[in-house]
Amino acid sequence: MINVLTTLQETEISDADFKRVAQAVYKHCGIHLTDAKRQLVSARLAKRVRAMGYKTYREYLDSVLANPNGEEFTILIDSLSTNLTSFFRENDHFIFLKTKLIPLIVQERGGSNRYIRAWSAGCSTGEEPYTIAITLMESLPQPASWDIKLMASDISTKVLAQASAGTYTADKVQVVSPQLKAKYFEPRKMPDGTPAYTVNPTIRNLITFKYANLMEPFPFQGPMDFIFCRNVMIYFDKPTQEKLVNRYYQMLRPGGYLFTGHSESLTGVKHPFKYVQATIYQR
Ligand SMILES: C[S@@+](CC[C@H](N)C(=O)[O-])C[C@H]1O[C@@H](n2cnc3c(N)ncnc32)[C@H](O)[C@@H]1O
């Protein structure tokens, strides 16, 4: 293999180049890169600049930004977005699902009208929608008799590919109890021999993974019973959050719920939701 790594002649991206990246990223996906992120952006782009054989950030950006529909632009967005997630992250949301929301749905639709529609918006590598699916299976009476459709979307095709494969190294699945692991995961080995687990088809089949840029029209039909949009809006500015939250409101059925990340309060955002408890809102 030819090593195309070159020497990058700058230690940090210039002010002007940082502004260009920040503007392009904001326009494309709403992610607001403040000046405080300059070092981080420099570090994350450096690898790519070198791998592509450029000597300066400017040369790289001249090429990438000239083609915002190109593959390299997607790679740039991927390298700047944060995909951190985990199974049962912010577990009180799943406790709320199990103890409050699902019992309500069962009360309303437990007869001949057994269906649930939900959306994990910004699902990253899939741990969030899989945790939702497991929670539904564990909380619904006769879960197989329910028509469950979970949508899961992200702007990064890289994380979506991992999400739909549903295979995780054992350390990522460690937080799942042995009982749930035995029920919903198959043990396997990664190609390098690392122990791993794949989510069972019963769970995988409940979820449709799809590319969606939340700045664009939603690719799913409502109404949804609930939407998880957690640890995504933290990267957006208030006007962008406001637009998005109001669009989620339209997408939910009356009485439907929006879950946001624990550090994402809707303070300062105008919206018609009813506050239920921290980071849980109801239409
Ligand atoms: C930190 S992860 C959150 C994952 C999961 N929701 C959780 O809380 O664990 C944020 C995800 O939002 C996605 N994202 C950022 N901007 C987006 C946009 N404009 N449209 C869709 N997804 C976006 C990123 O690609 C990333 O996978």
The ligand as an SDF file (V2000), in Angstrom:
LIG
                    3D

 27 29  0  0  0  0  0  0  0  0999 V2000
  -23.7270   12.2090   20.5350 C   0  0  0  0  0  0  0  0  0  0  0  0
  -24.6340   11.3300   19.3300 S   0  0  0  0  0  0  0  0  0  0  0  0
  -26.1250   10.9500   20.2250 C   0  0  0  0  0  0  0  0  0  0  0  0
  -26.5410    9.5120   20.1020 C   0  0  0  0  0  0  0  0  0  0  0  0
  -27.7520    9.1120   20.9360 C   0  0  0  0  0  0  0  0  0  0  0  0
  -28.9050    9.8880   20.6030 N   0  0  0  0  0  0  0  0  0  0  0  0
  -27.4530    9.2200   22.4110 C   0  0  0  0  0  0  0  0  0  0  0  0
  -27.9250   10.1290   23.0890 O   0  0  0  0  0  0  0  0  0  0  0  0
  -26.7100    8.3800   22.9250 O   0  0  0  0  0  0  0  0  0  0  0  0
  -25.1700   12.6400   18.2290 C   0  0  0  0  0  0  0  0  0  0  0  0
  -25.5660   12.1550   16.8470 C   0  0  0  0  0  0  0  0  0  0  0  0
  -26.2640   13.2010   16.1780 O   0  0  0  0  0  0  0  0  0  0  0  0
  -25.9570   13.1340   14.8020 C   0  0  0  0  0  0  0  0  0  0  0  0
  -26.2620   14.4300   14.1660 N   0  0  0  0  0  0  0  0  0  0  0  0
  -25.6250   15.6150   14.3130 C   0  0  0  0  0  0  0  0  0  0  0  0
  -26.1730   16.5450   13.5240 N   0  0  0  0  0  0  0  0  0  0  0  0
  -27.1960   15.9500   12.8630 C   0  0  0  0  0  0  0  0  0  0  0  0
  -28.1460   16.3950   11.9010 C   0  0  0  0  0  0  0  0  0  0  0  0
  -28.1690   17.6440   11.4480 N   0  0  0  0  0  0  0  0  0  0  0  0
  -29.0470   15.4930   11.4360 N   0  0  0  0  0  0  0  0  0  0  0  0
  -29.0380   14.2150   11.8860 C   0  0  0  0  0  0  0  0  0  0  0  0
  -28.1640   13.7260   12.7930 N   0  0  0  0  0  0  0  0  0  0  0  0
  -27.2560   14.5910   13.2710 C   0  0  0  0  0  0  0  0  0  0  0  0
  -24.4720   12.7730   14.8060 C   0  0  0  0  0  0  0  0  0  0  0  0
  -24.0630   12.2030   13.5810 O   0  0  0  0  0  0  0  0  0  0  0  0
  -24.3730   11.8130   15.9800 C   0  0  0  0  0  0  0  0  0  0  0  0
  -24.4330   10.4630   15.5810 O   0  0  0  0  0  0  0  0  0  0  0  0
  1  2  1  0
  2  3  1  0
  2 10  1  0
  3  4  1  0
  4  5  1  0
  5  6  1  0
  5  7  1  0
  7  8  2  0
  7  9  1  0
 10 11  1  0
 11 12  1  0
 11 26  1  0
 12 13  1  0
 13 14  1  0
 13 24  1  0
 14 15  1  0
 14 23  1  0
 15 16  2  0
 16 17  1  0
 17 18  1  0
 17 23  2  0
 18 19  1  0
 18 20  2  0
 20 21  1  0
 21 22  2  0
 22 23  1  0
 24 25  1  0
 24 26  1  0
 26 27  1  0
M  CHG  2   2   1   9  -1
M  END
$$$$
